Amino acid sequence: MADNWRSRTITQGEARSPNRAMLRAVGFGDGDFDKAIVGVANGHSTMNPCNAGIQPLVDRVLAAVKAAGAMPQAFGFPTVTDGIGMGTEGMKYSLVSREVIADAIETAVNGQLMDGVICLGGCDKNMPGAMMAMARINVPGVFVYAGTIKPGFWKGQKLTIVSPFEAVGALAAGKISKEDFEGIEKNACPSVGACGGRSA
């Protein structure tokens, strides 16, 4: 079976000239219409550190797909984080976002008859959302995890995103100083990466 077993439906034959015209506008050339089309589902977002470091990985995936003789098509999907939505109306969107992510990936891949998909994400919403999509789409798929955030430190103590949540309660109870409260906030998330939602 040809590698472009699905995408040939939109790239082959005289009747698909309009399809090819649109694909030419995004970088396809004469020899590319016989290649497999591989979706690259990009979870990059600057909304939170969990997904803010993904773009360099996406760039490498795009290059690798082309080097392997296929044509990549990148698209994004939405993502939210508990760490920011916690305690607000935004939290209502957290768990349901998994289904939205799965729907977004499935829609893009099936809507353009892609032959495979590579999903890149970095949080506990887009990882299962991507896996759900890949199971439903039933084309070759790979998930790439972007990696976890490094721990922060304050006065020799290791910090995670849990630390500032705990510090809120500790400050309210008079158990820590304002200096320590602010130090924990400013040092809990020292880089990008999926937040460490467990105690250090």
N, C-alpha and C positions, 0 to 999 in steps of 0.2 A: 504494500500500500504506500502511496506517495506521502511524503511528509506534510504536504499541503492538502490533506484529504478533506478538510472543511473549507479552508479559505479559497480554494480553487473555485468554489461556487460564486465568489464575488470578484475573482480576478481573471477568469478564463472566458474566452469567446467574444464575438463581436458585440453581443448585447450588453456586455459588461464594460464597454468603453467609458461610460460615465463614472463607474466605480474606479477604474484605473486612473481616470483624469484626477479624481480627488486624491487618490493615493500618491500620484506623482507630485501633487502639491506639498505632501509631507515627506518627500524624500525617496520615493520609490523610482527606480529606473527600469529600463526595458528588461533586464535580466532578473528583476526582483519578483515578478509576478508568479514565477514557478517555485518560489521559496515558501517555506512554512512561515506563517505569521504568529509570533509569540507575544502575547500581552505581558506587559510589565506593570503590575499593579503597585503604584507608588504611595506608600503611607506617609511620605515626608510632610511635615507640618511644623511651623514655628509656634504653634499654639501651646506646646508643652515640651519638656526635655525628652520625653519618651520617644518622640518621633522626629525630633529636630536634627538628628545626625544621620538620617537615612539617605539623603540625596547623593552623597559620594558613592554609596553602595549601588544605588540605582544607576548612576553613570557607568560604573564598572559592569553591571549586568547588561546594560544596553550594548556596550562594546563587545562583551563576550557572546551575546546572542548573534550579533552581526558577524563576529569572527567564526562562529560555528556554522555560518551559512544560512541563517534564518533572518527574518525581518522583524525587529522589535517594534511594538507600538505601546508607548507609555501612556498611562492614565492614572489619575489620582482617585482617592476615596476619602470620605470624611473620617475624622477621629476626634474623640473627646477623652478627657481624663478625669478619674475620680478625684485625684489630688487637687484639682482646681474646682470641680463642681460640688465637692463634698459640702453638705450643709446649706446648699442653695437649691433653687428651682432647677438648676442645670443638672442636678443629679438624676432627675427623671429621664434624662436622655442617655445616661451611661450604659446601662445594660442593653437597652433596645438598640444602641448603636452597633452592636455586633451583627444584628440582622440587617441593618441598613448597609453596613460594610459588605456583608455577603451579597446583598441584592445589587449593590453598585458594581462589584467585581463581576458577578454573573451577568449583569446587563451588558457591560462593556464587552466581555469575551464572547457571549452568545450573540449579541447584537451585531458584531462584525465577524462572526464565524471564525474566530481565532483558533489556531491548531494546538495551542498550549498556553500556559500562563505561569509567570514567576511573580510571586507576591512578596513584597518587602514591608515589614512592620516591626513595631517595637513596644507593644503594650498588651495588656490582657484583654483588650477589646478587639484590636485588629488582628491579633494572631488567631483566635478562634473564628473570627469573622471570615478571615481569608481561608481557613481550613474548611469551614462550612461551604464557602463558595466553590472551592476546588472539588469537594465531594459531589456537589450538585451539578457542576458543569460536566464533570467526567471527561476531561481532556488531560493530557500529561501536565502535571503541575509541580512546582517546587515552592516552598516557603523559605525565605531568608530572614532570620532574626537579626535585628540590628544591634543587639547587645545591651547590656545593662549599664546603668550609671555607676561611676566610681563612688565610693563612700566619701562623705564629707567629714571634717574633723573640727572640733571645738574643744580647746583646752585638753587635748589628748584623747578625747572621747570620739569614737566613731559615730557618724550620723547617717540616717536615711531620711526619707520623706516622712516617716512616722515621727521622727524627733520633733519637728515643729508642732505637730498636732499635740504631742505630749506636753510640749513646752507651754502651749496655750493654757492647759489645765494647771500645770505647775505654777505659772505666773499668777493665775487667778487664786490659787490656794496659798500664795505667798511663799512658795518653796524654792523659787529661783529669782535671781536679780533681773532687772531690766537689761543689764549688760549681757547676761547669759542668754536671755530670751532673744535679743537681737542677734547675738553671735550665732546662735543655733539657726535662726532663720537665714542669715546671710551665708552660711556655710553648709547647709544640709544638702544642697544640690550643686556640686561644684562643676558639673559638666553636663553634656547631653547624654542620653541613654535612658533605657526603661527604668523607672523609679523603683528603688528597692523597698517594696511595701511590707517589709518585715523588720523586726527589731535587729539592730546591729549586734 
